[in-house]
Amino acid sequence: MASPTSLSLPEPAAAPEGLCSQCAAFDLDDALCFKPAIAVRIVLEIYQLKPKTCAFCRFLSGSMGHLPKGGMYNVTAVQAHFAVTPLLEKIEAPILCIEARRDWRIFNLFNIRSSIIFDCTGPIARNLQPIARLIDYRVVREWIDSCVHTHQCRTVDRGKNLRYSYSVPGLKVIDCEHRLIRDLPATASYVTLSYVWGNPKDQSVGQARLESPAPELLPQDLPATIEDAIKVTLALGHDYLWVDRYCLNKSSEDFHAQLRQMDKIYAGSALTIIAAAGSDGSYGLPGVSRQRVVNQPFYFGRRILYSTPLFSRETLESTTWSSRGWTYQEGLLSTRRLVFTDTQLYYECQERSRMEGWLAPEHMFWRRDEESAGSWCDYFNKNPDPGLFPTINGHVKSVLHRIEAFTKRSLTYEDDVLNALLGIFALLRQGTNIPYSGIQHLWGMPYFGYDVNFRRDRTPLTISLSRFVNNLSWDVDNPVRRRVGFPSWSWTGWIGTVRWAKGLMMVDNGRYHRHRSTPDVPCTVSLELRNGNTVDWRIYHAMSYLHDTSEDARNAQQLTRFIHISAYITQIMQSDAPHCYQLELDRKKSNNDSRPVYVSINPTGGDHVNVGRGLFVMHLPWYLEYGHDSECNVLVVQRQGSHWERVGIGSTSTFLEVAPVEKTWTKIRLG
């Protein structure tokens, strides 16, 4: 890798006039003085910024990034051998950081969201540089070349011994030099673009081109973001660019086939350009066609202060790009990502990350491996993955986390909820060389036939059925709305954020306990087909793992949103306690134990449930114990005409298999 470019420094100027009283008393020389015994110290407390009258307050205000413009702030001096952000491992010289004032100062330093302020006449200038108004393509090419020649990003986090191929037959790409749409040559590399389309009225423009008499031609008036992406692609030495707007034809027979191969399209590209700035395709890429806003230097005696923004998780999550559903899998599935924001470029592959304002050697940045994953910096940050794009693997917790994060995003068309995740599901379905290790899904509900946490004498059939039924216990923090055309028992049937119980998320470390008299799976499941017939779970399970045709295609052609579940159900009775209801007692056992059994219910689609309409709990097959906490989950269902629907999730500390409640083995049609 080439050595960092030297800074071209302006001549020092006299100290600025018009400092407020708090800034005039600030001892900058002491703040930037190296003190080996002190790693972190607050050197200035600002109770109110005065950018209109104070030059230093104006400089700090321009350095705050995504911090709120108002309130109290700390200017903190951080020096060598102290990690101030999960993206870096060491700082070799004193720097300054401005952060909103909080009670827990240490936690602050692991989540710096604004900028690093440094003296460009000091030693740290070797590793830092001010952000220019236009990007330097030479630096970006060095990042990518380092990854290509020294990393193994094509195999990292795809699973050990993964059976995986990046080939996508019939892939259309933009020939950037000739501005044509053509088939990707067999040996050619390509770049992908992830961006926000914007106004739904403008989304038909690309399809109109594909259906025109000359579909191979690009229009002259491309959206600014796509035009800039073409420039970046050529500047980085590539000829082809894949953009969904112009390379996917919804009227084509290959449309749904390529939707199910989004994992291969993005993972197989040489680079994904992420347009995280702006709210639609007309915004462009900052640093390409539009200049970026940079903070002017501050002259303080013989020192010249610059601010370099840090790219943090909060920076990415505050963008419109991070709020859209389709972009979620595009970022996660990519092998290499080049993120454009209004302040700087950020690069992340499967092993490292780089920031435009940092010219430090690559070893100073985090590395995604087993050694760095357990560092004390990650412990304080509460995030075992230092990257901004989480890895995708077959662990239970990872899969459910990905679904939880996706439900926080919004979709222009709500019926795209499954299409926007087909790439992730396709990657998970590949599995490893271990039989039945691939993760399947039914209407977005994951299940699989192999798990090291289960007893070895259990079959893949019972494991997959237990996992599927157990995952029905997803919950919500706030009431959500029904999504038309999708089942109520799946998270896809609701518009809003969902989550899984803590015990279920801790399944990798928890222990499963089952009463001795309880069968392995105290329920049966069958799936309803479009012709009215049902298929037993055992047959469906075999189809999922043994047939070449994808499960998603079978869902669209054969399956309905109804599943038939046979399990124990118990009627819910009214109780005086809010959100807590009494279960109907078994009269035969009431003489021996007359204590009532209560269940706490969290409604899915409203503030309360209507007990008067016939409310029942369905006993899920798992009783999970983790540490000193244990609970029994129940699914709250209610009849809706010819079928039943989920209306909430309940939990009780009583083991229902031996509780004195009236339970009836019932088969319900759940939709």
Buried (B, 14 or more C-beta within 10 A) or exposed (E): EEEBEEBEEEEEEEBBEBBBEBBEEBEBEEBBEEEEEEBBBBBBEBEEBBBEEBBBBBBBBBBBBBBEEEEEBBBBBBBBEBBBBBBBBBBBBBBBBBBBBEEEBEEBBBBBBBBBBBBBBBEBBBBBBBBBEEBBBEBBBBBBEBBEEEBEBEEBBBBEEBEBEBEBEEBBBBBBEEBBBEEBEEEEBBBBBBBBBBEEEBBEBBBEBBEEEEBBEBBEEBBBBBBBBBBBBBBBEBBBBBBBBBBBBEEBEBEBBBBBBBBBBBBBBBBBBBBBBBBBBEBBBBBBBBEBEBBEBBBBEEBBBBBBBBBBBBBBEBBBBBBBBBBBBBBBBBBBBBBBBBBBBBBBBBBBBBBBBBBBEBEBBBBBEEEBEEBEBBEBBEBEBBBBBBBBBBBBBBBBBBBBBBBBBEBBEBEEBBBBBBBBBBBBBBBBEBEBBBBBBBBBBBBBBBBEEBEEEBBBBBBBBBBBBBBBBBBBEEBBEBBEEBBBBBBBBBBBBBBBBEBBBBBEEBEBEBEEEEEBBBBBBBBBBEEEEBBEBBEBBEBBBEEEEBBBEBBEEBBBBBBBBBBBBBBBBEBEEEBEBBBBBBEEBBEEEEEBBBBBBBBBBEEEBEBEEEBBBBBBBBBBEBEEEBBBBBBBBBBEEEBBBBBBBBBBEBBBBEBBBBBEEBEBBBB
